[in-house]
Amino acid sequence: MRLQQGIMVLVLCLISEACETPRPFTVTIEDSPDRVVRLQAVELADPNRGFSHPATVNADTIEQILRGIIVEIPTTPFSSSGTRHLAFAEGEAKALAHAAARGLSQATPEELVTFFESQDIDEDFRAITSGGMFVQDEFLYLILSNYRVKRPIWQDNEQYDAPYRLRPLEPIAPQPGRVSFERPNAMAPPLTDPPFDLPVSTDWVVGVRYASP
């Protein structure tokens, strides 16, 4: 009886996870314990103007952009001045860039590339970085929904809640700060008319010119 109850709970949890996923994943580009890259369909604000997909963006170009993404954390009660950090380490940028290039080349105008990165800090905690990427005209946009968010490892497997890796665009917890690019003159103007309902503040979205207009 207990085994049957356990199976029923598991089935209900799986159904719940499927229902809680806001939009469907359409193609899996990479799926490993530390990194998941998928295409995800979104509801466009204007059905007649989707993303500039499929897009051919060289993996080396994406890597250079990712290596130039800066996370700016404002002053807090515990620090006298704000801090700036690279959003991605060299190895992270290289691996993610190759997967993103494959994803962008396959995406439709209704799909963007989503990513989930997980690194164990110790035996109890991991750091989660996740978000999405899309191309609009000559700009590659990065959505950084979570930046090195520290979470107990067991929380990633909660049966009553969909795993974080199934919700890469959703912020796990509010984060102060913003993202920018190391060369401001290559940045897109502020995103005042997003192509879809952004899950995060536009402070956590940055566009970088990758091609000539």
C-alpha positions in Angstrom: 0.0 0.0 0.0 2.8 2.4 0.9 4.5 1.7 -2.4 1.3 2.4 -4.3 0.8 5.7 -2.5 4.4 6.7 -3.2 3.9 6.0 -6.9 0.7 8.0 -7.0 2.4 10.9 -5.3 5.2 10.8 -7.8 2.8 10.7 -10.7 0.9 13.7 -9.3 4.1 15.6 -8.8 5.2 15.0 -12.4 1.8 16.2 -13.6 2.1 19.2 -11.4 5.5 20.0 -12.8 4.2 19.8 -16.4 1.3 22.1 -15.5 3.6 24.7 -13.8 6.0 25.0 -16.8 4.7 28.2 -18.4 5.6 27.5 -22.0 6.8 24.4 -23.7 10.4 23.5 -24.4 10.6 22.5 -28.0 14.2 21.4 -28.6 16.9 20.3 -26.2 20.3 21.4 -27.3 22.3 20.2 -24.3 21.3 18.3 -21.2 23.9 17.5 -18.5 24.0 17.6 -14.7 25.7 21.0 -14.8 24.1 22.7 -17.9 20.8 22.6 -19.7 20.2 24.5 -23.0 16.8 24.4 -24.6 14.6 26.2 -27.0 11.5 27.6 -25.4 8.4 29.0 -27.1 7.0 32.2 -25.7 3.9 34.2 -26.3 4.9 37.3 -28.4 3.6 40.7 -27.5 3.1 41.3 -31.3 2.5 38.0 -33.2 3.6 39.8 -36.4 7.0 40.7 -35.0 8.9 37.8 -33.5 12.6 37.3 -32.8 15.1 37.5 -35.7 15.3 33.7 -35.8 16.7 31.4 -37.0 19.9 33.4 -36.6 23.5 32.5 -37.7 25.8 33.8 -35.0 29.3 32.5 -34.7 30.0 30.7 -31.5 33.2 32.7 -31.0 31.2 35.9 -31.3 28.8 34.8 -28.7 31.7 33.7 -26.4 33.3 37.2 -26.7 29.9 38.8 -25.8 29.4 36.5 -22.9 32.9 37.2 -21.6 32.1 40.9 -21.7 28.8 40.8 -19.7 29.1 42.6 -16.4 26.9 42.2 -13.4 26.7 45.4 -11.3 25.6 45.1 -7.7 24.7 48.3 -6.0 25.8 49.5 -2.6 24.2 47.6 0.3 24.1 48.0 4.1 27.0 45.6 4.2 29.3 47.3 1.6 30.3 50.9 1.3 30.5 50.7 -2.5 28.9 48.7 -5.3 30.7 45.8 -7.0 31.2 44.6 -10.6 31.6 41.0 -11.6 32.0 39.0 -14.8 28.7 37.2 -15.4 30.5 34.2 -16.9 33.9 32.6 -16.4 35.9 31.8 -19.5 35.0 28.1 -19.5 31.3 28.8 -18.9 31.2 31.4 -21.7 32.9 29.0 -24.2 30.6 26.0 -23.4 27.4 28.1 -23.3 28.3 30.0 -26.5 28.6 26.8 -28.6 25.3 25.5 -27.4 23.6 28.9 -27.9 24.9 29.1 -31.4 23.3 25.8 -32.3 20.1 26.8 -30.6 19.8 30.2 -32.4 20.4 28.5 -35.7 17.4 26.2 -35.1 15.0 28.6 -33.3 11.8 30.0 -34.9 10.6 33.6 -34.5 8.6 32.4 -31.4 11.4 30.6 -29.7 14.4 31.8 -27.6 17.4 29.9 -26.2 17.2 29.2 -22.5 20.0 28.1 -20.3 20.5 26.7 -16.8 24.0 26.5 -15.2 24.6 24.8 -11.9 27.9 24.6 -10.0 28.4 22.8 -6.6 29.8 25.1 -4.0 30.2 22.3 -1.5 28.4 19.2 -0.6 25.4 21.1 0.6 25.0 24.1 -1.7 25.1 25.0 -5.4 25.2 28.2 -7.4 22.5 28.6 -10.1 22.8 30.9 -13.1 20.1 30.9 -15.7 18.3 32.9 -18.3 17.8 33.2 -22.0 19.1 34.6 -25.3 17.5 35.9 -28.4 18.4 37.9 -31.5 16.5 41.1 -32.5 17.9 42.7 -35.7 21.6 43.2 -35.2 21.6 42.7 -31.5 22.1 39.6 -29.3 20.1 40.0 -26.1 20.9 38.2 -22.9 18.3 37.8 -20.1 20.0 37.0 -16.8 17.2 35.7 -14.6 19.4 34.2 -11.9 23.1 35.1 -11.2 24.9 32.6 -9.0 21.9 32.2 -6.7 23.0 30.0 -3.7 20.5 27.2 -3.0 20.7 23.9 -1.0 21.2 21.0 -3.3 18.2 19.2 -2.1 15.9 22.0 -3.2 16.6 21.3 -6.8 14.8 17.9 -6.3 11.7 19.0 -4.3 8.8 16.8 -5.3 6.2 19.5 -4.6 7.9 22.1 -6.8 9.1 22.0 -10.4 12.9 21.8 -10.5 14.6 25.1 -11.2 16.1 23.7 -14.4 12.5 23.5 -15.8 12.1 27.3 -15.2 15.3 28.9 -16.4 13.6 32.3 -17.1 12.0 32.7 -13.7 14.0 34.4 -10.9 14.4 32.1 -7.9 14.7 35.1 -5.6 14.8 38.9 -6.0 18.3 40.2 -6.9 19.4 43.8 -6.8 21.7 45.0 -9.6 21.8 45.1 -13.3 23.7 43.7 -16.3 25.8 45.7 -18.8 28.5 45.2 -21.4 32.2 46.0 -21.1 31.9 48.3 -24.2 28.9 50.6 -23.7 29.1 51.8 -27.3 28.2 48.3 -28.4 25.1 48.0 -26.2 21.6 48.2 -27.6 19.3 51.1 -26.4 17.3 50.2 -23.3 14.6 47.6 -24.1 11.4 49.7 -23.7 9.2 47.5 -25.9 10.1 43.9 -25.2 9.0 41.3 -27.7 7.4 39.2 -25.0 6.4 39.5 -21.3 9.8 39.5 -19.6 10.0 37.5 -16.3 12.6 39.9 -14.9 13.3 43.7 -14.8 14.8 45.1 -17.9 17.8 45.9 -15.7 18.7 42.2 -16.1 18.5 42.3 -19.9 21.3 43.6 -22.1 21.6 43.7 -25.9 25.0 43.7 -27.6 25.6 44.5 -31.3 27.0 41.4 -33.0 26.5 42.4 -36.6 26.3 45.6 -38.7 22.8 47.1 -39.0 
